[in-house]
C-alpha cells in the first residue's frame, strides 16, 4: 500500500510543479475546455497558484493518510481534503477571477 501511495503522491507533486511553473494549464479542469472569452475572465497566475498548491497539499495529505491508524484519523484526513477542495473551488471563482473593468 505504501508504494502505491508514494507513486500517486509523486505524480501529484509533479503535476503541481508543472502547473505552478506555467506548463500545465491543460491540467486545470474546466480551464482547458473554456473558450478564449471565458479564459480571459481569469487571472491565470492566481489560478495556477491555487491548483498547483492544492495538488501538492493533497499529495502531502496522502502521506498523513497512510500513517493514520484509526477510523477517526482517516476521517479527519478525508474531511480536511474535502474542505480544501471547497476552498479551492470558491477561491478559483472569486480570488482568481479578474476584476470587471
C-alpha positions as CSV (number, residue, x, y, z in Angstrom):
1,X,0.0,0.0,0.0
2,X,2.8,2.4,0.8
3,X,4.4,2.0,-2.6
4,X,1.1,2.8,-4.3
5,X,0.6,5.9,-2.1
6,X,4.2,7.1,-2.8
7,X,3.7,6.7,-6.6
8,X,0.4,8.7,-6.5
9,X,1.9,11.4,-4.3
10,X,4.9,11.8,-6.5
11,X,2.6,12.1,-9.6
12,X,0.5,14.7,-7.8
13,X,3.6,16.7,-6.7
14,X,4.9,16.5,-10.3
15,X,1.7,17.8,-11.7
16,X,1.5,20.5,-9.1
17,X,5.0,21.7,-10.0
18,X,4.2,21.6,-13.7
19,X,1.1,23.7,-13.1
20,X,3.0,26.2,-10.9
21,X,5.7,26.8,-13.4
22,X,3.1,27.5,-16.1
23,X,3.5,24.5,-18.3
24,X,0.3,22.6,-17.2
25,X,-2.6,24.9,-17.9
26,X,-4.3,22.0,-19.7
27,X,-4.3,20.1,-16.3
28,X,-6.7,22.7,-14.8
29,X,-10.2,21.2,-15.1
30,X,-12.6,23.5,-16.9
31,X,-9.9,25.9,-18.0
32,X,-8.6,23.6,-20.7
33,X,-12.0,23.4,-22.4
34,X,-13.1,27.0,-21.9
35,X,-13.4,29.4,-24.8
36,X,-10.9,32.3,-25.2
37,X,-13.5,34.7,-23.9
38,X,-14.1,32.6,-20.8
39,X,-10.4,32.2,-20.2
40,X,-9.9,35.9,-20.3
41,X,-12.1,36.3,-17.2
42,X,-9.5,34.5,-15.0
43,X,-6.1,35.6,-13.8
44,X,-4.1,32.5,-14.9
45,X,-1.2,33.2,-12.4
46,X,-3.6,33.0,-9.4
47,X,-5.4,30.0,-10.9
48,X,-2.0,28.2,-11.3
49,X,-1.1,29.0,-7.7
50,X,-4.3,27.7,-6.4
51,X,-4.4,24.5,-8.4
52,X,-0.7,23.7,-8.2
53,X,-0.7,24.3,-4.4
54,X,-3.8,22.2,-4.0
55,X,-2.2,19.3,-5.8
56,X,0.9,19.4,-3.6
57,X,-1.2,19.7,-0.4
58,X,-3.3,16.6,-1.4
59,X,0.0,14.7,-2.1
60,X,1.2,15.6,1.4
61,X,-2.1,14.5,2.9
62,X,-1.7,11.1,1.3
63,X,1.3,10.5,3.5
64,X,-0.7,11.5,6.5
65,X,-3.5,9.2,5.4
66,X,-1.0,6.3,5.1
67,X,0.1,6.9,8.7
68,X,-3.5,7.0,10.1
69,X,-4.2,4.1,12.4
70,X,-7.8,4.6,13.3
71,X,-11.0,5.4,11.6
72,X,-11.1,8.8,13.3
73,X,-7.7,9.8,11.9
74,X,-8.7,8.6,8.4
75,X,-12.0,10.6,8.5
76,X,-10.0,13.7,9.7
77,X,-7.8,13.5,6.6
78,X,-10.8,13.0,4.3
79,X,-12.6,15.9,5.9
80,X,-9.5,18.2,5.6
81,X,-9.1,17.2,1.9
82,X,-12.9,17.8,1.3
83,X,-12.6,21.2,3.0
84,X,-9.5,22.0,0.9
85,X,-11.4,21.2,-2.3
86,X,-14.3,23.5,-1.4
87,X,-11.9,26.3,-0.5
88,X,-10.0,26.0,-3.8
89,X,-13.2,25.9,-5.8
90,X,-14.5,29.1,-4.1
91,X,-11.2,30.9,-4.5
92,X,-10.9,29.9,-8.1
93,X,-14.3,31.5,-8.7
94,X,-13.7,34.6,-6.6
95,X,-10.0,35.5,-6.0
96,X,-8.7,34.1,-9.3
97,X,-11.2,36.0,-11.4
98,X,-10.2,39.2,-12.9
99,X,-12.0,42.3,-11.7
100,X,-14.5,43.7,-14.1
101,X,-13.3,46.9,-15.7
